[in-house]
Amino acid sequence: MEIRTLKPEEFDASVELGEYAFQYRMNAEAKEKARKRFKPENTWGIFDEEGRLIAKLGLLNVDIFVNGIKMPMSGVAGVATWPEYRRQGLVKQLLNQSLRVMNESGKLISMLHPFSFAFYRKFGWEMFSDFKKYVIPTEKLPSKQVTEGTVRRDVKDISVLNRVYEAYASRYNGMMARDENRWKYAILDDEDRSAVYYDASGEPQAFLLYKVEKQEMQVFEFVWLTEESRQALWTFIGNHDSMIKQAILDHMPLDDGLTYTLADPRITQEITPFGMARIVNIPRFLEAYAFQSCEVEQSWTIQIQDPFAPWNEGKWRVAVSPEGKASVSEASPEDPVQLNCDIQTLTTMMLGYKRPSELLNLGRLAGEKETVDRLERLIPIGRTFLLDFF
């Protein structure tokens, strides 16, 4: 068997495997559009002795926000194997190869959407975000408010949408940066609608991506920067009350605070785990990370288990300057181990999905209470969220 990136002429074989594994069909027009965007160098495959593609995965190379700064990320997507070749360790080989490529190309973190959380935990990924889904009857929508700005429908100017999106995304750990192609081919749909709120000075402050059909308003993205803009978009949704019986908000952050503001908060809410992440290279990730500032340099040693990325394994010494910048080096054999965890725990802790003290109580992080308390002060209190599916 051979592991390599695909060639341009292997696009059809890749699509055929994807259609079978994920049970969908692309019409001729969609297939030709996808062919033009196909990047064979970002798709890894395993080929049998006769050169037939039997397993594959794709890599999506984008930046994500962590503590307000962008970090290079490689997303794993489209993992598929023909059924007659499953359970032979092919995906393990592809993931192994992909992690080496990520590390060599300078990626600091990887994300994916799992078919099974347990499966990808074996290879170092861990859940790091959730989202809320709301189903709100019209009579329970937030009360309408008068604002000084204006809502404009069907704004498709990507520069406007992205300006609001990036300011919003920088507030959360894990949100992806979006280029023009992602907006065109993965976010905006010809059949969906948009609404943008402009404040009194004409600055865009919030947007909705939504559709209305069968007496229902379905909101795919609700992005806002100010409380005024949030109220304005809720008023816009409420102004559909003669057309709809309910509003469904598919994807909202856990900290949006909606129910607290409702006159009757007894609405349907559903929390769903969404997305897994893993640090690709520990020293480079921690040295790019923005820790909280401190009065004097803080340092500790940490033992990491990461058998699937052996360059991460071992004992590391981390020193954080008063300005919050880290330097990481291999610890000496004489240095005592102050913290001990696997790569999954380190990832979820650094992204802010779980706090150090909580991980200590759960038995996922072992070590000195004093060092854990130090991490509580150094790791910013972050919020995780991910809107994009890939």
C-alpha positions as CSV (number, residue, x, y, z in Angstrom):
1,M,0.0,0.0,0.0
2,E,1.1,3.6,-0.7
3,I,0.3,6.7,1.4
4,R,0.6,10.0,-0.6
5,T,-1.3,13.2,-1.5
6,L,-3.8,12.9,-4.4
7,K,-3.2,14.0,-7.9
8,P,-5.5,16.4,-9.8
9,E,-6.8,13.5,-11.9
10,E,-7.9,11.6,-8.8
11,F,-10.6,14.1,-7.9
12,D,-13.4,11.7,-9.2
13,A,-12.1,8.8,-7.1
14,S,-12.0,11.1,-4.0
15,V,-15.6,12.3,-4.7
16,E,-16.9,8.7,-5.3
17,L,-15.5,7.5,-1.9
18,G,-16.8,10.6,-0.1
19,E,-20.3,10.2,-1.6
20,Y,-20.4,6.5,-0.5
21,A,-19.1,7.1,3.0
22,F,-21.2,10.2,3.8
23,Q,-24.3,9.1,1.8
24,Y,-24.8,12.1,-0.5
25,R,-24.8,12.8,-4.2
26,M,-23.3,15.8,-6.0
27,N,-25.0,16.9,-9.2
28,A,-22.9,17.7,-12.3
29,E,-22.8,21.4,-11.6
30,A,-21.8,21.1,-8.0
31,K,-19.1,18.5,-9.0
32,E,-17.6,20.9,-11.5
33,K,-17.5,23.7,-9.0
34,A,-15.8,21.4,-6.5
35,R,-13.3,20.2,-9.1
36,K,-12.1,23.8,-9.6
37,R,-11.6,24.3,-5.9
38,F,-10.0,20.9,-5.4
39,K,-6.6,21.1,-3.8
40,P,-5.0,17.6,-4.2
41,E,-2.0,18.6,-2.1
42,N,-4.3,18.9,0.9
43,T,-5.9,15.4,0.5
44,W,-4.0,12.3,1.7
45,G,-4.9,8.9,0.5
46,I,-4.0,5.3,0.8
47,F,-3.8,3.3,-2.4
48,D,-3.8,-0.5,-2.9
49,E,-1.3,-2.5,-4.9
50,E,-3.3,-1.7,-8.1
51,G,-3.3,2.1,-7.4
52,R,-6.9,2.3,-6.3
53,L,-7.9,4.9,-3.6
54,I,-9.1,2.9,-0.6
55,A,-9.0,5.6,2.2
56,K,-8.6,9.3,2.4
57,L,-8.7,12.4,4.6
58,G,-8.5,16.1,3.8
59,L,-6.6,18.9,5.6
60,L,-8.1,22.4,5.9
61,N,-5.4,24.9,6.7
62,V,-6.7,28.1,8.3
63,D,-6.1,30.2,11.4
64,I,-8.2,30.1,14.5
65,F,-8.5,32.6,17.4
66,V,-6.9,31.7,20.8
67,N,-7.0,34.4,23.4
68,G,-7.6,37.0,20.7
69,I,-4.7,36.1,18.5
70,K,-4.6,34.0,15.4
71,M,-2.8,30.6,15.4
72,P,-2.2,28.3,12.4
73,M,-4.5,25.3,12.5
74,S,-5.0,22.3,10.3
75,G,-8.5,20.8,10.3
76,V,-9.1,17.1,9.6
77,A,-12.1,16.5,7.4
78,G,-13.6,14.0,4.9
79,V,-12.1,10.9,6.6
80,A,-13.4,8.0,4.6
81,T,-12.6,4.3,3.9
82,W,-14.3,1.8,1.6
83,P,-16.2,-0.7,3.8
84,E,-14.2,-3.7,2.7
85,Y,-11.0,-2.0,3.9
86,R,-12.3,-0.8,7.3
87,R,-10.9,-1.9,10.7
88,Q,-7.4,-2.4,9.2
89,G,-5.8,0.6,10.8
90,L,-5.9,2.7,7.6
91,V,-7.3,5.8,9.3
92,K,-4.7,5.5,12.0
93,Q,-2.0,5.6,9.3
94,L,-3.6,8.6,7.7
95,L,-3.9,10.5,11.0
96,N,-0.3,9.6,11.9
97,Q,0.9,10.9,8.5
98,S,-1.2,14.1,8.8
99,L,0.1,14.9,12.2
100,R,3.7,14.7,11.0
101,V,2.8,17.0,8.1
102,M,1.1,19.5,10.4
103,N,4.1,19.5,12.7
104,E,6.6,19.9,9.8
105,S,4.5,22.8,8.3
106,G,4.3,24.7,11.5
107,K,0.7,24.1,12.5
108,L,0.2,24.6,16.2
109,I,-3.2,23.0,16.7
110,S,-5.7,20.7,14.9
111,M,-9.4,20.4,15.0
112,L,-12.0,18.0,13.6
113,H,-15.7,17.1,13.8
114,P,-15.8,13.4,15.0
115,F,-18.1,10.6,14.0
116,S,-17.1,9.2,17.4
117,F,-15.4,11.1,20.2
118,A,-14.0,7.9,21.7
119,F,-12.3,7.0,18.4
120,Y,-10.4,10.3,18.0
121,R,-9.5,10.6,21.7
122,K,-7.3,7.6,21.1
123,F,-5.2,9.8,18.8
124,G,-5.0,12.8,21.0
125,W,-8.0,14.9,20.1
126,E,-10.4,16.1,22.8
127,M,-13.8,17.8,22.9
128,F,-13.4,21.6,23.4
129,S,-16.7,23.3,22.5
130,D,-20.5,23.0,22.7
131,F,-23.3,25.0,21.3
132,K,-26.9,25.7,22.2
133,K,-30.0,25.2,20.0
134,Y,-33.1,27.1,20.8
135,V,-36.7,26.5,19.7
136,I,-38.7,29.6,20.7
137,P,-42.4,30.0,20.1
138,T,-43.3,33.4,18.7
139,E,-45.1,34.5,21.9
140,K,-41.9,33.8,23.9
141,L,-39.5,35.8,21.7
142,P,-37.6,38.6,23.4
143,S,-39.6,41.9,23.7
144,K,-39.1,44.3,20.8
145,Q,-36.8,47.3,21.4
146,V,-36.4,50.6,19.7
147,T,-32.8,51.2,18.6
148,E,-31.2,54.1,16.8
149,G,-29.6,52.1,14.0
150,T,-31.0,50.3,10.9
151,V,-31.4,46.7,9.9
152,R,-30.8,46.0,6.2
153,R,-31.8,42.7,4.6
154,D,-29.9,40.6,2.1
155,V,-26.5,42.2,2.6
156,K,-24.1,39.9,0.8
157,D,-21.0,42.1,1.0
158,I,-18.4,39.7,2.4
159,S,-16.2,42.5,3.6
160,V,-19.1,43.8,5.8
161,L,-20.0,40.4,7.2
162,N,-16.4,39.4,7.8
163,R,-15.6,42.7,9.7
164,V,-18.4,41.9,12.2
165,Y,-17.5,38.2,12.2
166,E,-13.8,38.7,13.0
167,A,-14.5,41.1,15.9
168,Y,-17.0,38.5,17.3
169,A,-14.7,35.5,16.6
170,S,-11.8,37.0,18.4
171,R,-13.8,36.8,21.7
172,Y,-13.8,33.0,21.6
173,N,-11.1,30.3,21.5
174,G,-11.5,28.0,18.5
175,M,-13.3,30.3,16.1
176,M,-12.0,30.0,12.5
177,A,-10.8,32.9,10.4
178,R,-12.7,33.0,7.1
179,D,-11.3,34.0,3.8
180,E,-13.5,35.1,0.8
181,N,-13.6,31.5,-0.6
182,R,-14.9,30.1,2.6
183,W,-17.7,32.8,2.8
184,K,-18.6,32.1,-0.9
185,Y,-18.6,28.3,-0.9
186,A,-19.1,27.2,2.7
187,I,-21.1,29.9,4.5
188,L,-23.3,31.9,2.2
189,D,-26.1,30.0,0.4
190,D,-28.1,31.4,-2.5
191,E,-31.3,30.3,-0.8
192,D,-30.6,31.8,2.6
193,R,-31.2,35.4,3.7
194,S,-29.0,37.8,5.7
195,A,-29.7,40.8,7.8
196,V,-27.1,43.3,9.1
197,Y,-27.6,45.9,11.8
198,Y,-25.9,49.3,11.3
199,D,-25.6,51.6,14.3
200,A,-26.5,55.3,14.2
201,S,-23.0,56.1,12.8
202,G,-23.4,53.6,10.0
203,E,-21.0,50.9,11.4
204,P,-22.1,47.3,11.0
205,Q,-22.5,45.7,14.4
206,A,-24.3,42.5,14.0
207,F,-25.7,40.1,11.4
208,L,-28.1,37.1,10.9
209,L,-27.9,34.3,8.4
210,Y,-31.4,32.8,8.2
211,K,-34.3,31.5,6.1
212,V,-38.1,31.6,6.6
213,E,-40.3,28.8,5.3
214,K,-43.3,26.8,6.5
215,Q,-44.1,29.3,9.2
216,E,-40.7,28.9,10.8
217,M,-37.6,31.1,11.0
218,Q,-34.4,29.2,11.1
219,V,-31.3,31.2,12.1
220,F,-28.0,29.6,11.2
221,E,-25.7,32.4,12.5
222,F,-26.5,35.2,15.0
223,V,-23.4,37.3,15.4
224,W,-23.4,40.5,17.5
225,L,-20.9,43.0,18.9
226,T,-23.0,45.2,21.2
227,E,-26.1,44.8,23.3
228,E,-27.9,47.3,21.2
229,S,-27.2,45.3,18.0
230,R,-28.3,42.1,19.7
231,Q,-31.6,43.7,20.7
232,A,-32.1,45.1,17.2
233,L,-31.7,41.6,15.6
234,W,-34.1,40.0,18.1
235,T,-36.6,42.8,17.3
236,F,-36.0,42.0,13.6
237,I,-36.8,38.3,14.3
238,G,-39.8,39.3,16.4
239,N,-41.2,41.4,13.5
240,H,-41.8,38.1,11.7
241,D,-44.5,37.2,14.2
242,S,-47.3,37.4,11.7
243,M,-45.4,35.0,9.4
244,I,-44.0,32.4,11.8
245,K,-45.0,30.2,14.7
246,Q,-41.5,29.7,16.0
247,A,-37.9,30.6,15.6
248,I,-35.1,28.0,15.7
249,L,-31.6,29.2,16.4
250,D,-29.3,26.3,15.4
251,H,-26.0,27.4,16.7
252,M,-25.5,29.7,19.7
253,P,-22.7,30.0,22.3
254,L,-23.4,28.7,25.8
255,D,-22.7,32.2,27.3
256,D,-25.2,34.1,25.2
257,G,-27.4,34.7,28.3
258,L,-30.7,34.6,26.3
259,T,-32.9,32.8,28.8
260,Y,-32.1,35.3,31.6
261,T,-33.5,38.1,29.5
262,L,-36.7,36.4,28.5
263,A,-40.0,37.1,30.2
264,D,-40.7,33.4,30.1
265,P,-37.4,31.4,29.9
266,R,-39.1,28.0,29.7
267,I,-38.2,27.4,26.1
268,T,-36.6,24.3,24.5
269,Q,-32.8,24.3,24.8
270,E,-30.4,21.6,23.6
271,I,-26.7,21.6,24.3
272,T,-24.5,19.7,21.8
273,P,-20.8,18.9,22.0
274,F,-19.3,20.3,18.7
275,G,-15.7,19.9,17.7
276,M,-12.5,18.3,19.0
277,A,-9.0,19.8,19.1
278,R,-5.4,18.8,19.9
279,I,-2.2,20.7,20.2
280,V,0.2,19.7,17.4
281,N,3.5,21.0,18.9
282,I,3.6,21.8,22.6
283,P,6.6,24.1,22.7
284,R,5.6,26.2,19.7
285,F,2.0,26.4,20.9
286,L,2.8,27.5,24.4
287,E,5.4,30.1,23.1
288,A,2.7,31.6,20.8
289,Y,0.1,31.5,23.6
290,A,-0.9,34.8,25.4
291,F,-0.7,34.0,29.1
292,Q,-1.9,36.5,31.7
293,S,0.7,39.0,32.9
294,C,2.3,38.4,36.3
295,E,4.5,40.3,38.7
296,V,7.5,37.9,38.4
297,E,8.5,35.1,36.1
298,Q,6.5,31.9,36.8
299,S,7.8,28.4,35.9
300,W,6.9,24.8,36.3
301,T,7.6,21.4,34.8
302,I,5.0,19.2,33.2
303,Q,5.1,15.6,32.1
304,I,3.1,15.0,28.9
305,Q,1.8,11.7,27.4
306,D,1.2,11.9,23.7
307,P,2.2,8.6,22.0
308,F,0.7,9.5,18.7
309,A,2.9,12.7,18.4
310,P,6.2,11.5,20.1
311,W,7.8,14.9,19.7
312,N,5.4,16.1,22.4
313,E,6.2,13.3,24.8
314,G,8.3,13.9,27.9
315,K,9.0,16.4,30.6
316,W,8.9,20.1,29.7
317,R,10.0,23.2,31.6
318,V,7.7,26.2,31.0
319,A,8.7,29.7,32.1
320,V,6.3,32.6,31.7
321,S,7.6,36.2,31.7
322,P,5.9,39.0,33.6
323,E,4.5,40.1,30.1
324,G,2.8,36.7,29.7
325,K,5.2,35.2,27.1
326,A,6.4,31.6,27.6
327,S,9.6,29.9,26.8
328,V,9.6,26.1,26.7
329,S,12.5,23.7,26.9
330,E,13.1,20.1,27.7
331,A,13.4,19.6,31.5
332,S,16.5,17.9,32.9
333,P,16.2,14.5,34.5
334,E,16.8,16.0,37.9
335,D,13.8,18.4,37.7
336,P,10.9,17.2,39.7
337,V,7.5,16.7,37.9
338,Q,5.1,19.3,39.1
339,L,2.2,18.5,36.7
340,N,1.3,15.4,34.8
341,C,-1.3,15.0,32.1
342,D,-2.0,13.7,28.5
343,I,-2.2,15.9,25.4
344,Q,-6.0,15.9,25.5
345,T,-6.1,17.4,29.0
346,L,-3.5,20.0,28.1
347,T,-5.4,21.0,25.0
348,T,-8.8,21.4,26.8
349,M,-7.1,23.4,29.6
350,M,-5.2,25.8,27.4
351,L,-8.2,26.5,25.2
352,G,-10.2,27.3,28.3
353,Y,-12.9,24.6,27.9
354,K,-12.0,23.3,31.4
355,R,-10.1,25.1,34.1
356,P,-7.0,23.6,35.8
357,S,-8.6,23.2,39.2
358,E,-11.6,21.4,37.6
359,L,-9.3,19.0,35.7
360,L,-7.4,18.3,38.9
361,N,-10.7,17.5,40.7
362,L,-11.7,15.2,37.7
363,G,-8.5,13.3,38.0
364,R,-7.4,14.4,34.5
365,L,-4.6,16.6,35.8
366,A,-2.2,15.4,38.4
367,G,0.3,17.5,40.4
368,E,0.9,20.0,43.1
369,K,-2.0,22.1,44.2
370,E,0.2,25.2,44.3
371,T,1.3,24.8,40.7
372,V,-2.4,24.2,39.6
373,D,-3.3,27.5,41.5
374,R,-0.5,29.2,39.6
375,L,-2.0,28.0,36.3
376,E,-5.4,29.3,37.3
377,R,-3.9,32.8,37.5
378,L,-1.8,32.5,34.3
379,I,-4.3,30.9,31.9
380,P,-6.9,33.5,30.8
381,I,-10.5,32.7,31.5
382,G,-11.5,31.9,27.9
383,R,-14.7,30.9,26.2
384,T,-14.7,28.3,23.5
385,F,-17.0,28.3,20.5
386,L,-17.0,27.1,16.9
387,L,-19.5,28.1,14.2
388,D,-17.9,26.4,11.2
389,F,-18.4,22.8,10.1
390,F,-15.8,21.3,7.8
